[in-house]
Each structure stands twice: as structure tokens, then as C-alpha cells.
Amino acid sequence: MNIIEKIEKSQIEKIQADRNFPEFNPGDTIKVDVKVIEGTRERVQAFEGVCIAKSGSGINRSFTVRKISYGEGVERVFPFYSPKVAGITLLRKGRVRRAKLYYLRSRRGKSARIVEKIEIKNKDINLKKQNLKSNEKIKVTEKKTKLENKKETLAEKPKDEKKDK
């Protein structure tokens, strides 16, 4: 690792210690909070849209967000580690099969939609499996008790018949 990479790595770690951004990919709808300076005042403005590309690596990493504003498509490229980016919020995950979604530029309306990715977390799966297993155990014990009851009744009947003879 050369000197420049070491410096970049230390700067990235320093920036990540101050703020924690969610992991997102192209196709995800995100809200980027941007610091805007107007005269002497500073405020935070939200830019909400679909992430259409991620590029670069290291300190030069950036992402492109596209939104439709008053019928006009607006794209903005944000450096990932820029001090102008106050925060990023992941609103919904999109299911796409490409890394760059530049084809959305030529699409309008319903054809420009991205299907939402539905993720099932491991905890939910484990809970469902546990519930199924417990239900199966209950059913198995019920079956066993029913079988035992039948066996007992069958075993009792011949004894009664022998006493009658």
C-alpha cells in the first residue's frame, strides 16, 4: 500500500467515525440531506430520488441520484465522503439487474418504475421455523395420544369379553 492509499484510508475512517450511512445500491430510493449555504445561513435540503449509479473507489467514491421534478428529470452526482452530504436515508430497496440504470433517462411514467425488493430477515425465518416445529410437535403428541387411547380401548375390549364368557 503506497502513501496516498494510506492517507485516503485514514481519511475515510475519520469520516465514517463521524457519520454512519446505510448500505445502498443502484435501484434503491434514497433521500440525501445536502447542506446548502445561503448568505450567512446554512440549512439542510433533501434530495429524494432513485440511485442510478455508483462509481469510483476509495475517497473518490460517488453516486448519482435521479428524480423527476415538475415533469423534468434531474440528476445529481454526490461525492460519498463530501462534507456537503449531511446524511443519507434509505427509503426503499429496488430490485434491478444492472449496476448502471441510465436507461431510466429515456423512460417516462410506469415504464420508469422499479420493483421493490422484499427481504425476509433471518430472525423472521427462524421464528417461523420455530413456530412450525412447535406446531408439528403438538400435532405429533396429539397423534400419539390418540393412538394410545385407541390401543387402550382395543386392549380393554377383549378383556371384558373374556370375563363375560
C-alpha positions in Angstrom: 0.0 0.0 0.0 1.5 3.3 -1.0 1.4 6.6 0.9 -1.6 8.0 -1.0 -3.7 4.9 -0.3 -2.8 5.0 3.4 -3.8 8.7 3.7 -7.1 8.0 1.8 -7.8 5.1 4.1 -7.2 7.1 7.3 -9.4 10.0 5.9 -12.2 7.5 5.1 -12.1 6.0 8.6 -12.1 9.5 10.1 -15.2 10.5 8.1 -17.0 7.2 8.8 -16.5 7.7 12.5 -18.4 10.9 12.4 -21.4 9.7 10.4 -22.9 6.4 9.5 -24.6 5.9 6.1 -26.8 2.9 5.2 -25.6 0.5 2.6 -27.5 1.1 -0.7 -27.2 0.0 -4.3 -28.4 1.3 -7.7 -32.2 1.0 -7.9 -32.7 2.0 -4.2 -34.8 5.0 -3.5 -32.8 7.3 -1.1 -33.1 10.7 0.4 -29.8 12.7 0.5 -29.7 15.6 3.0 -27.5 18.3 1.5 -26.0 21.2 3.3 -26.9 24.4 1.5 -25.3 27.8 2.3 -27.4 30.9 1.6 -25.5 34.0 2.5 -24.6 33.6 6.2 -27.2 30.9 6.9 -26.7 27.2 6.4 -29.6 24.8 6.1 -30.2 21.1 5.1 -32.2 20.4 1.9 -33.4 16.9 1.0 -32.9 15.5 -2.5 -35.0 12.4 -2.8 -34.8 10.0 -5.8 -33.5 6.8 -7.2 -29.8 5.9 -7.1 -29.0 5.1 -10.7 -25.2 4.6 -10.4 -22.3 4.2 -8.0 -18.8 4.8 -9.3 -15.3 5.2 -8.1 -13.5 3.7 -5.1 -11.8 5.0 -2.0 -12.1 8.6 -1.2 -13.3 9.4 -4.8 -16.4 7.2 -4.5 -19.6 8.9 -5.7 -23.2 8.1 -6.5 -25.8 9.5 -8.9 -29.4 10.2 -7.8 -32.2 10.9 -10.3 -35.6 12.4 -9.5 -38.4 13.9 -11.5 -39.1 17.5 -10.6 -42.1 19.2 -12.2 -42.0 16.7 -15.1 -38.3 17.3 -15.8 -35.7 14.7 -14.9 -33.0 16.0 -12.5 -29.8 14.1 -11.8 -27.2 14.9 -9.2 -23.8 13.4 -8.5 -22.8 13.3 -4.9 -19.3 12.5 -3.6 -19.8 9.9 -0.9 -17.4 11.4 1.6 -18.3 15.1 0.9 -18.9 17.4 3.8 -21.9 18.8 1.9 -23.7 15.5 2.3 -25.3 15.7 5.8 -27.0 12.3 5.7 -28.5 9.6 3.6 -31.7 7.8 4.3 -32.7 4.5 2.6 -36.4 4.7 1.8 -36.9 1.5 -0.2 -34.8 -1.1 -1.9 -35.3 -1.7 -5.6 -34.8 -5.0 -7.5 -32.7 -4.4 -10.5 -30.3 -6.5 -12.6 -27.9 -3.8 -13.7 -25.2 -1.7 -12.0 -25.9 1.4 -14.0 -29.6 2.4 -14.6 -29.0 5.0 -17.3 -31.9 3.5 -19.3 -34.3 5.3 -16.9 -33.4 8.6 -18.6 -35.4 7.7 -21.7 -38.3 6.2 -19.8 -41.4 8.0 -18.5 -44.3 7.0 -16.3 -45.0 3.4 -15.4 -42.1 2.1 -17.5 -39.7 4.0 -15.3 -40.8 2.3 -12.2 -38.5 -0.1 -10.3 -40.0 -3.1 -8.4 -39.4 -3.1 -4.7 -37.2 -5.8 -3.3 -38.8 -7.6 -0.4 -36.2 -9.1 2.0 -37.1 -11.6 4.7 -34.7 -11.3 7.6 -33.2 -14.3 9.3 -35.0 -13.6 12.6 -38.3 -13.8 10.9 -37.4 -17.1 9.1 -36.1 -18.6 12.4 -39.3 -17.6 14.2 -41.4 -19.1 11.5 -39.3 -22.3 11.6 -39.6 -22.5 15.4 -43.4 -22.0 15.2 -43.7 -24.7 12.6 -41.6 -27.1 14.7 -43.6 -26.4 17.8 -46.9 -26.9 15.9 -45.5 -30.2 14.4 -44.5 -31.3 17.9 -48.0 -30.6 19.2 -49.6 -32.4 16.3 -47.3 -35.4 16.8 -48.1 -35.6 20.5 -51.8 -35.3 19.7 -51.5 -38.2 17.3 -49.6 -40.2 19.8 -52.2 -39.7 22.5 -55.0 -40.6 20.0 -53.2 -43.8 19.1 -52.5 -44.7 22.7 -56.2 -44.1 23.5 -57.2 -46.4 20.7 -54.8 -49.1 21.8 -56.1 -48.9 25.3 -59.7 -49.1 24.2 -58.9 -52.1 21.9 -56.9 -53.7 24.7 -59.8 -53.3 27.2 -62.5 -54.8 25.0 -61.0 -58.3 24.7 -60.5 -58.4 28.5 -64.2 -57.5 29.0 -65.3 -60.2 26.5 -63.2 -62.9 28.3 -64.8 -62.0 31.6 -68.3 -62.4 30.1 -67.6 -65.9 28.8 
